Each structure stands twice: as C-alpha cells, then as structure tokens.
Amino acid sequence: MTKKTISKRQWRDGVSAKPKNSRRPSENTAAKAKRPSEKPASGRAAVQRPSENKTSNRFENRTEAPKQHAAKAKKLVVRNPNRKIMERARDLKERRSDLSRMEPERLQKVLAASGVGSRREMEDWINNGWVTVNGKTAQLGDKITPDDQVLVKGNIIKLKWADRLPRIILYYKQEGEIVSRDDPQGRVSIFDRLPQAASSRWVAIGRLDINTSGLLILTTSGELVQRFAHPRFEVEREYAVRTLGGLTTEQMRMLTEEGIMLEDGLAKVERIREQGGEGVNKWYNVVIKEGRNREVRRIFEYFDLTVSRLVRIGFGPIGLPNRLKRGQFYELNPAEVANIVKWADMGLPGERRRR
C-alpha cells in the first residue's frame, strides 16, 4: 500500500515525491528491502527536479503577469464633425471594392496583410517552398487574385483583401512601454493597452524604443505601413529632443549639410533648430527621413551629448494631437483615414488606382 501511495504522488505531483523519498529510508521494516529500489525512486526525483524548476518558473511568470497587463488606454473623445463630413464618413465606411475586379497582388504582400507574418518572413517561406498556390509551389514574384487558393505549410489561408477602408489610430506612447507583442522580460506592451481590432490586427508604423514617448501610428493596412516606413519614400519624422548640453552652430550645420558617420552609415538631419531650455537642458526640434534604430539618440551621442528626453511629435502628414494625453489613443474617422490613404496614393475602396 505504501508503494501505491508513493507511485500516485510521484506521477500526480513531482514536488511532493521528493520529501516522501527522503522519509522512506528511515522506516525500519522496509529499509533493507527497498534500498535497491530507492535508486530508481531517487532517479525519478532527480528527473522531477527540472519540472520543479519549471513549475516554480511558471509561478514566477504568473507573479510577473500583472506587470504585462496594464490598464487599458482611454480613448480621446472629440466633438462630431459637421453633417457633411459625417455623411461622407458614413459613405466611406460602407464602401467596398469589387473583389472580382481587383488586380493581382504580390503573394507575400497578401499573406502579410492577412496576418500570416511580415513580408520578409513570407519571402523566406516562399523561397523555402512552404507556400503553394492552387497546388503548385509558389515562387517569389508570383501574384494572386481572390480566386486563388493559398496553402502555407499545408494549411489553407483565409486571405484578407483590401476591399474596405483601413483603420488608423494614434497613440501617445509613454516611456517604459515597448512596441512588441512578445517580450521575455514581461515589460508593458502598447498592444496590452490598446483595443483589439475586430477580424484584423493592429500593426505599428515604425517603432519607438522603451525610453522614447510620443506619436505612434497603428493601422490594419500592411500597405500603409510600407508607405510610411519604407526608406525609399523618405517620410519625415519629427522629434522634440532634450539634451544635457547644447550643439554649436557649426555642429548643427554639419548635421544638415555634410552629415556624420555612425556605425551603420551616414546620418543627416533634414532640419534642426533650437527650442530653448533652462540651465544645461536644451531643447531641439529635429526632423529626419529615416527610421534607423535609436538614430536620433546616436546623432547627439556623436557630439558627446546625452538625450534626456525624446518625444516624437510628427510622422509624415500626421502630427501629435494637442488634446491627446499620454497613454490615450484617438481613432481617425473614415474621412480622416481617406485623406491619409489619398496622401499614400493607395486609392479608395471602389475606385481604380491611377497608374
């Protein structure tokens, strides 16, 4: 009976098996008989120890979980626009493109827009032969239509086509938040704070590091992300920068005309101007046309200046709304989204794009 008790506890709960084994050798009646069998029992206990660590790690992760689930961001409520704009917004929201008349799109682009992965990932998967179109192995450069059947790693993909106006939200990112869905360190993510997009997912247009705050644009359109973020479009990013110490006139001229050499290549700023400050703290308005990692900070570090605060206040045609507070978000209405779509030269639903 004692064997059955040990066996049950060992299989059901590895943690409690260890103390049971430690008491068995002290029993006088079965000490000699059970010593040979104690080795496998202790072996099981040794195997169980990693699971004990895993169990404790799970509990540790659970204690960290509340840090990941931050309070939901509040939505900025604005006054409704005039009736004419409201009617146009309602019309744009209900408009749909005729899928049968849609022109073929690049395979990796459609897969990325359908939430399968990033365009770069999809290109790798296509090259690896993991994607088929109508039963044939796809090649990089293939285009598809809504009538085609696409399988990825043997699974049928429900493709999402841009047959309606995308959604866009503006979020005032706070310092201490990351722009990533997966983080082993359990830090607060902006995606934990934002509402979910029904039947789609939010994609951030460019990233801000954990110590940078300000304007973050999110959308459901992969094409719009490309239009904003791809280096070939040279979309301007505007920042308010506070530094410990100041730049000289010559250094500011160098940044706008000649540029400086960083580890990943030449860096230039489109515009830079002083914005005042107190004591050793100086404020600058900086506009760049790239989105390299920590580029603004590294530009100032080149001149031995530390950036004590960095706020993005503009990205392309979109500026940080004055009424938007830290940790708040604002969703553009369909009329505002249509203006951004036109700026991106993407075409509105139901309209043929000009070539």
C-alpha positions as CSV (number, residue, x, y, z in Angstrom):
1,M,0.0,0.0,0.0
2,T,2.9,2.3,0.7
3,K,4.2,1.7,-2.8
4,K,0.9,2.7,-4.4
5,T,0.8,5.9,-2.4
6,I,4.3,6.8,-3.5
7,S,3.6,6.0,-7.1
8,K,0.5,8.1,-7.2
9,R,2.1,11.1,-5.6
10,Q,5.1,10.8,-7.9
11,W,3.0,10.7,-11.1
12,R,0.5,13.2,-9.9
13,D,2.8,15.7,-8.2
14,G,6.5,15.6,-8.6
15,V,7.1,18.2,-6.0
16,S,5.7,16.1,-3.2
17,A,7.5,12.9,-4.3
18,K,10.9,14.3,-3.0
19,P,10.0,14.6,0.7
20,K,8.3,11.1,0.6
21,N,11.5,9.5,-0.7
22,S,13.6,11.3,2.0
23,R,11.4,9.6,4.7
24,R,11.5,6.1,3.3
25,P,15.0,5.1,4.4
26,S,14.1,5.9,8.0
27,E,11.5,3.1,8.2
28,N,12.9,0.0,10.0
29,T,10.6,-2.6,8.4
30,A,11.4,-1.9,4.8
31,A,14.8,-0.2,4.9
32,K,16.9,-3.2,3.6
33,A,14.2,-4.3,1.1
34,K,13.7,-1.0,-0.5
35,R,17.3,0.2,-0.8
36,P,17.8,-1.3,-4.3
37,S,14.5,0.3,-5.4
38,E,15.4,3.7,-3.9
39,K,17.9,4.4,-6.7
40,P,15.2,4.5,-9.4
41,A,13.0,6.4,-7.0
42,S,15.8,8.9,-6.4
43,G,16.4,8.9,-10.1
44,R,12.8,9.9,-10.6
45,A,13.2,12.6,-8.1
46,A,16.3,13.8,-9.9
47,V,14.3,13.9,-13.1
48,Q,11.4,15.6,-11.4
49,R,13.7,18.5,-10.2
50,P,13.8,20.2,-13.6
51,S,10.0,20.0,-13.6
52,E,10.0,21.5,-10.1
53,N,12.0,24.4,-11.5
54,K,9.6,24.6,-14.4
55,T,6.7,24.7,-12.0
56,S,8.3,27.3,-9.9
57,N,9.2,29.3,-13.1
58,R,5.6,29.1,-14.1
59,F,4.6,30.6,-10.7
60,E,7.3,33.2,-11.1
61,N,5.9,34.1,-14.5
62,R,2.4,34.3,-13.1
63,T,3.6,36.7,-10.5
64,E,5.1,38.9,-13.3
65,A,1.9,38.6,-15.4
66,P,0.1,41.6,-13.8
67,K,3.0,43.8,-14.9
68,Q,2.3,42.8,-18.5
69,H,-1.5,43.6,-18.3
70,A,-1.5,47.3,-17.9
71,A,-4.7,49.4,-17.6
72,K,-6.5,49.9,-21.0
73,A,-5.7,53.2,-22.7
74,K,-8.5,55.7,-22.7
75,K,-10.0,56.9,-26.0
76,L,-9.9,60.6,-26.8
77,V,-13.5,61.7,-27.4
78,V,-13.9,64.6,-29.8
79,R,-16.9,66.6,-30.9
80,N,-18.6,65.2,-34.0
81,P,-17.7,67.0,-37.2
82,N,-20.4,68.8,-39.3
83,R,-23.1,66.9,-41.1
84,K,-21.4,66.9,-44.5
85,I,-18.3,65.3,-43.1
86,M,-20.4,62.8,-41.1
87,E,-22.3,61.7,-44.2
88,R,-19.0,61.3,-46.2
89,A,-17.5,59.3,-43.4
90,R,-20.5,57.0,-43.3
91,D,-20.4,56.5,-47.1
92,L,-16.7,55.7,-47.0
93,K,-17.1,53.2,-44.1
94,E,-19.8,51.3,-46.0
95,R,-17.9,51.3,-49.3
96,R,-16.5,48.0,-50.6
97,S,-14.3,47.1,-53.5
98,D,-15.5,44.5,-56.1
99,L,-13.1,41.6,-55.4
100,S,-13.7,40.2,-58.9
101,R,-12.3,43.3,-60.4
102,M,-9.2,43.5,-58.2
103,E,-5.9,43.4,-59.9
104,P,-3.4,40.6,-58.9
105,E,-1.2,41.4,-55.9
106,R,2.2,40.1,-54.9
107,L,1.8,36.9,-52.9
108,Q,4.0,38.0,-50.0
109,K,2.1,41.2,-49.7
110,V,-1.3,39.5,-49.5
111,L,0.0,37.0,-46.9
112,A,1.4,39.7,-44.8
113,A,-1.9,41.7,-45.0
114,S,-3.7,38.5,-44.0
115,G,-1.7,38.4,-40.7
116,V,0.4,35.3,-41.6
117,G,3.7,37.2,-40.9
118,S,5.8,40.0,-42.1
119,R,6.6,40.5,-45.8
120,R,10.2,39.5,-45.1
121,E,9.1,36.3,-43.4
122,M,6.8,35.5,-46.2
123,E,9.6,35.9,-48.8
124,D,11.7,33.5,-46.8
125,W,8.9,31.0,-46.6
126,I,8.2,31.2,-50.3
127,N,11.9,30.7,-51.0
128,N,11.8,27.6,-48.7
129,G,9.0,26.1,-50.7
130,W,6.5,26.3,-47.8
131,V,3.8,28.1,-49.8
132,T,1.7,26.7,-52.6
133,V,-0.8,28.4,-54.9
134,N,-3.5,26.2,-56.5
135,G,-1.5,23.1,-55.7
136,K,1.8,24.4,-57.2
137,T,4.8,25.5,-55.2
138,A,5.0,29.3,-55.2
139,Q,7.9,31.3,-56.5
140,L,9.0,34.7,-55.3
141,G,7.3,37.3,-57.6
142,D,4.1,35.3,-58.1
143,K,0.9,37.3,-58.0
144,I,-2.5,36.1,-56.9
145,T,-6.2,37.1,-57.0
146,P,-9.1,36.4,-54.7
147,D,-9.9,33.3,-56.8
148,D,-6.6,31.6,-55.9
149,Q,-6.2,29.0,-53.1
150,V,-3.1,29.5,-51.0
151,L,-1.6,27.0,-48.6
152,V,1.2,27.8,-46.1
153,K,2.9,24.7,-44.6
154,G,-0.1,22.6,-45.7
155,N,-2.7,24.9,-44.1
156,I,-5.3,26.8,-46.1
157,I,-5.0,30.5,-45.6
158,K,-8.1,32.7,-45.5
159,L,-6.8,35.7,-47.4
160,K,-7.8,39.2,-46.5
161,W,-8.1,41.7,-49.3
162,A,-8.1,45.4,-49.0
163,D,-11.7,45.8,-50.1
164,R,-12.6,48.4,-47.5
165,L,-11.1,51.5,-45.8
166,P,-8.4,50.6,-43.3
167,R,-8.5,51.7,-39.7
168,I,-5.9,54.1,-38.2
169,I,-5.3,55.0,-34.5
170,L,-2.9,57.5,-33.0
171,Y,-1.5,56.5,-29.6
172,Y,0.6,58.7,-27.2
173,K,3.2,56.2,-26.2
174,Q,4.6,56.6,-22.7
175,E,8.1,55.9,-21.6
176,G,8.5,52.4,-20.2
177,E,6.3,50.8,-22.9
178,I,7.5,48.6,-25.7
179,V,6.2,48.2,-29.2
180,S,6.2,44.4,-29.4
181,R,3.7,41.7,-28.7
182,D,6.3,39.2,-27.3
183,D,8.7,40.1,-24.6
184,P,10.5,37.6,-22.4
185,Q,11.2,40.3,-19.8
186,G,7.5,40.8,-19.2
187,R,7.5,44.6,-19.9
188,V,4.4,46.5,-20.6
189,S,3.4,46.5,-24.3
190,I,1.4,49.1,-26.1
191,F,-0.7,46.2,-27.5
192,D,-1.8,45.3,-24.0
193,R,-3.2,48.8,-23.6
194,L,-4.9,49.2,-26.9
195,P,-8.3,47.7,-28.0
196,Q,-8.2,44.8,-30.3
197,A,-9.1,45.3,-34.0
198,A,-12.0,43.1,-35.0
199,S,-11.2,40.5,-37.7
200,S,-7.7,42.0,-38.1
201,R,-4.7,43.2,-36.1
202,W,-3.0,46.5,-35.4
203,V,0.4,47.0,-37.0
204,A,2.6,49.7,-35.7
205,I,4.1,52.1,-38.3
206,G,7.7,52.3,-37.1
207,R,8.8,51.7,-33.6
208,L,9.8,53.8,-30.6
209,D,12.3,52.4,-28.1
210,I,11.3,51.9,-24.5
211,N,12.7,55.3,-23.4
212,T,11.0,57.3,-26.2
213,S,7.5,58.7,-26.0
214,G,5.1,60.4,-28.3
215,L,3.2,59.7,-31.5
216,L,2.7,56.1,-32.5
217,I,0.6,55.3,-35.6
218,L,-1.1,51.9,-35.8
219,T,-3.2,50.6,-38.7
220,T,-4.8,47.5,-40.1
221,S,-3.2,48.1,-43.6
222,G,0.1,46.5,-44.3
223,E,0.4,48.6,-47.5
224,L,0.0,51.8,-45.5
225,V,2.8,50.6,-43.1
226,Q,5.1,50.2,-46.1
227,R,4.2,53.6,-47.5
228,F,5.1,55.3,-44.2
229,A,8.1,53.3,-43.1
230,H,10.0,52.1,-46.2
231,P,13.2,54.2,-46.6
232,R,12.6,54.8,-50.3
233,F,9.6,57.1,-49.5
234,E,11.7,59.3,-47.2
235,V,8.8,60.2,-44.9
236,E,9.7,62.8,-42.4
237,R,9.8,62.0,-38.7
238,E,9.7,65.0,-36.3
239,Y,11.1,64.9,-32.7
240,A,11.3,67.1,-29.7
241,V,14.7,66.4,-28.1
242,R,16.0,67.5,-24.7
243,T,19.8,67.2,-24.2
244,L,22.3,67.7,-21.4
245,G,24.4,70.4,-23.1
246,G,24.0,72.1,-26.4
247,L,25.2,71.9,-30.0
248,T,27.2,74.6,-31.6
249,T,26.2,76.4,-34.8
250,E,28.9,74.5,-36.7
251,Q,27.7,71.2,-35.4
252,M,24.1,71.9,-36.5
253,R,25.3,73.0,-39.9
254,M,27.3,69.7,-40.2
255,L,24.2,67.7,-39.4
256,T,22.1,69.3,-42.1
257,E,24.7,69.6,-44.9
258,E,27.5,67.0,-44.6
259,G,26.1,64.5,-42.1
260,I,28.0,62.4,-39.6
261,M,29.3,58.8,-39.9
262,L,27.6,56.4,-37.5
263,E,28.3,52.6,-37.1
264,D,25.6,51.8,-39.7
265,G,26.4,54.5,-42.2
266,L,26.0,58.2,-42.9
267,A,23.3,60.1,-40.9
268,K,21.9,63.5,-41.8
269,V,19.0,65.5,-40.4
270,E,16.6,67.3,-42.7
271,R,16.1,70.2,-40.3
272,I,17.2,71.1,-36.7
273,R,16.5,74.2,-34.7
274,E,16.9,75.3,-31.1
275,Q,13.7,75.3,-28.9
276,G,15.0,76.9,-25.8
277,G,15.7,75.3,-22.4
278,E,16.8,76.0,-18.9
279,G,20.3,75.7,-17.5
280,V,22.2,72.8,-19.0
281,N,19.0,71.3,-20.5
282,K,18.5,72.3,-24.1
283,W,15.5,71.5,-26.4
284,Y,15.8,70.9,-30.1
285,N,13.3,70.3,-32.9
286,V,14.8,67.6,-35.2
287,V,13.4,66.2,-38.5
288,I,14.8,63.1,-40.1
289,K,13.8,61.0,-43.1
290,E,15.0,57.6,-41.8
291,G,13.9,55.3,-39.1
292,R,17.1,53.6,-38.1
293,N,17.4,52.1,-34.6
294,R,18.0,54.9,-32.0
295,E,19.2,57.2,-34.7
296,V,18.3,60.5,-33.0
297,R,20.0,59.5,-29.8
298,R,23.1,58.3,-31.6
299,I,23.3,61.5,-33.5
300,F,23.6,63.5,-30.3
301,E,25.9,60.9,-28.7
302,Y,28.3,61.5,-31.6
303,F,28.8,65.0,-30.1
304,D,29.1,63.6,-26.5
305,L,25.6,64.9,-25.6
306,T,23.1,62.7,-23.7
307,V,19.4,62.8,-24.7
308,S,17.4,63.0,-21.5
309,R,14.0,63.1,-23.2
310,L,12.9,62.2,-26.7
311,V,9.3,62.7,-28.0
312,R,8.0,62.0,-31.5
313,I,5.6,64.8,-32.4
314,G,5.0,64.1,-36.1
315,F,5.2,61.4,-38.7
316,G,4.5,62.3,-42.4
317,P,1.2,64.2,-42.7
318,I,0.2,63.3,-39.1
319,G,1.0,65.3,-36.1
320,L,0.6,64.5,-32.4
321,P,-2.8,66.0,-31.5
322,N,-2.7,68.7,-28.8
323,R,-5.5,67.2,-26.8
324,L,-4.1,63.7,-26.8
325,K,-2.6,62.9,-23.4
326,R,0.0,60.4,-22.5
327,G,-1.5,56.9,-22.6
328,Q,-4.5,58.0,-24.7
329,F,-5.5,57.0,-28.2
330,Y,-7.6,58.5,-30.9
331,E,-9.1,56.7,-33.9
332,L,-9.3,58.6,-37.1
333,N,-12.8,58.8,-38.6
334,P,-13.3,57.4,-42.1
335,A,-13.0,60.9,-43.7
336,E,-9.6,61.4,-42.0
337,V,-8.5,58.0,-43.0
338,A,-9.4,58.7,-46.6
339,N,-7.2,61.7,-46.6
340,I,-4.2,59.6,-45.4
341,V,-5.0,56.9,-48.0
342,K,-5.0,59.6,-50.7
343,W,-1.7,61.0,-49.4
344,A,-0.3,57.5,-49.7
345,D,-1.6,57.2,-53.2
346,M,-3.3,54.0,-52.4
347,G,-6.8,54.6,-53.8
348,L,-10.1,54.4,-52.0
349,P,-12.4,51.4,-52.0
350,G,-14.5,51.2,-55.1
351,E,-12.1,53.4,-57.1
352,R,-9.5,52.2,-59.6
353,R,-6.0,53.3,-58.8
354,R,-4.4,55.6,-61.3
355,R,-1.2,54.4,-62.9
